[in-house]
Amino acid sequence: MYGNLKPRLLPLLAFATIFSPTLVLADQPRPWQMDFQEAASPTMERINSLNATLNIISLLIVLLVFGILAVIIVKFRASKNPTPAKWAHNTPLELAWTMLPALILVAIAFPSFSLLYFMDRTQQAELTLKVTGHQWYWSYEYPDLGFGFDANIIQDADLKPGQPRLLATDNHVVLPVGVNVRIHMTADDVVHAWAVPALGVKTDTVPGRLNESWTRIERPGVYYGQCSELCGVNHAFMPITVEAVPREQFDQWVQQAKQKFAKSQPAPERVAQAAAQ
C-alpha cells in the first residue's frame, strides 16, 4: 500500500492516519487506525459518545490515583518519617474509597443500560432482514420482499480492484439509507456473531434461537464486518458486506434481486408465487 511513498513520508502518514479523523473511513479498518470506525448509524454514534465519556472518567481516575501516590511518596517517605505511624484504620477514608468507586459505577450504569435498550430493538421498523450463520458463510432473507441469498467470501484470486481481501463477498446485503431495519439473527450449526462495526451491530447468532437488533444507516456507502464468535477452522473467512443506497436505488435493486435470487427463495414462498402467477 505504501510502496510508492518516500520513506521519510511514512512517519508523517502514520501520524496523520492515527490522529486525523478525516482519514479514518467508515467502511473498513485502516492501517494504523486507533479509534473506532466512523459512525454510520445512531447506535454507533451513541457507542462512540459513551466510549468517549468512559475514557474521560478513566483518565481522571488515573490522574487522581497517580496524584495521591505522588503525595504519599513525597510526604510519607522514610527520610521524612523515620518513625512509622502505628494507626491501622481511618474510617472516613475507608468509606470514601469504597463509596466513590460505587457512585462512579452507578453513574456509568445508567447510560450503559440506556444504550443497551436502545440498540436492542426498534418498534418502528420499515424493513426486516433475517441473518443465518453457517459454517462458514451467511444466508440473508428479506421476508417482507420474498427473496433471499447466500453470501460467501471472495477468494483472493477472484478479487476485483477495490474489493478488500477477507472482507468482500460474492453477494452482499443492500439496505436503504435512512430506514429503520429490523435484523433477526440465528444459526443452523454453531454460534456465530454478526458484527458490522460502523453500524454498531454485534449480535450472536445461536442455533434454535432468534436474536434481534436493528440499524438505520445514515449515509450511502459500503460497510464491512466479520463473524465475531469463534465458530470453527474457517471462522476468519466469514466476512459481511453491507451496501447502503438511496431508497430509489434500493427499490431498483429489489426488482433485480427478485429475479436473480428467485431460486433461493424458501420453497413455500416459491409455491405461493407460482400460484399467484
C-alpha positions, -999 to +999 in steps of 0.1 A: +000+000+000+028+024+008+053+011-018+053+043-039+058+066-009+092+080+001+105+065+033+106+099+050+069+104+044+058+072+062+061+086+098+040+116+087+014+094+071+012+071+101+008+102+124-019+117+102-038+084+099-039+079+136-048+114+147-068+127+118-105+115+119-110+125+082-087+097+071-105+071+091-133+060+068-164+042+080-164+012+057-135-009+070-104-009+092-075+012+081-037+008+087-026+024+119-062+031+130-065+036+167-101+047+173-135+032+162-146+034+127-166+065+119-202+061+130-228+054+102-258+048+125-274+063+156-264+032+176-227+037+167-229+074+174-241+066+210-214+039+214-188+065+204-202+090+228-203+065+257-168+054+249-155+090+250-172+096+283-157+064+298-123+073+286-125+107+303-137+091+335-109+066+333-083+093+327-095+113+357-093+082+379-057+075+367-047+111+374-063+110+408-045+078+417-011+090+405-016+123+423-024+105+456+005+082+450+029+112+444+017+129+476+023+097+496+057+092+481+068+127+490+050+133+523+055+099+539+089+089+526+112+072+551+137+100+553+110+124+564+092+099+587+119+077+603+094+065+629+063+050+612+028+057+624+011+030+645-025+036+635-041+010+612-076+023+603-092+055+591-130+051+589-138+082+569-111+074+544-122+038+540-158+049+535-146+074+509-126+049+488-155+024+490-183+048+482-166+068+455-160+039+431-195+026+438-210+060+428-189+061+397-201+026+387-237+037+393-232+068+372-218+047+344-246+021+346-274+045+337-261+055+302-248+019+296-283+004+302-299+031+282-276+023+252-283-015+256-320-009+254-316+015+225-296-009+204-317-040+213-347-034+190-370-009+174-408-008+173-408+013+141-391-010+116-399-004+079-379-034+067-368-068+081-335-086+074-330-121+086-294-133+090-285-170+094-249-181+102-234-213+087-200-229+088-187-208+071-209-184+052-240-162+058-276-165+044-298-135+041-336-132+037-358-103+031-391-117+045-410-085+036-399-088+000-399-125-006-363-134-015-330-144+000-295-155-009-262-168+004-230-147+008-196-164+006-161-149+008-145-139-025-113-159-028-080-139-033-076-150-069-111-136-077-109-102-061-116-072-083-100-038-079-113-021-048-125-053-031-108-057+002-092-091+010-111-112+036-140-087+037-157-088+003-185-113-005-199-126-038-234-114-028-240-087-003-267-071+018-283-040+003-302-016+026-319+017+021-305+048+037-325+064+065-348+034+070-352+016+103-342-020+096-351-048+120-324-076+120-333-111+130-304-134+136-300-172+140-277-200+131-281-236+119-250-253+133-228-234+159-228-200+175-217-172+152-218-134+156-229-109+130-208-078+135-205-046+114-185-021+135-195+011+116-232+003+122-227-006+159-242-040+154-226-071+170-251-099+180-246-136+184-265-160+160-274-190+181-289-223+167-326-226+177-328-190+189-338-158+172-319-127+184-329-093+173-312-060+167-317-030+143-299-003+124-306+029+105-278+037+081-274+075+078-254+078+046-247+057+015-216+036+014-202+000+017-196-012+053-177-044+061-178-067+091-169-103+101-181-131+122-170-122+157-176-155+176-151-183+172-170-209+151-145-233+137-115-236+115-127-211+089-140-186+114-118-159+098-134-164+064-170-153+071-170-116+060-200-094+059-206-067+033-235-042+036-242-016+010-264+014+019-281+031-011-308+057-015-344+044-014-350+048-051-318+028-059-328+002-033-362-003-050-345-009-083-321-034-067-350-053-051-366-058-086-334-072-099-327-093-068-361-109-070-352-123-104-316-131-097-323-149-064-357-164-073-344-199-069-330-190-034-365-183-020-378-208+006-400-235-011-433-223+004-427-188-010-419-201-044-450-222-044-472-192-034-455-170-060-461-196-087-498-200-077-502-162-078-489-162-114 
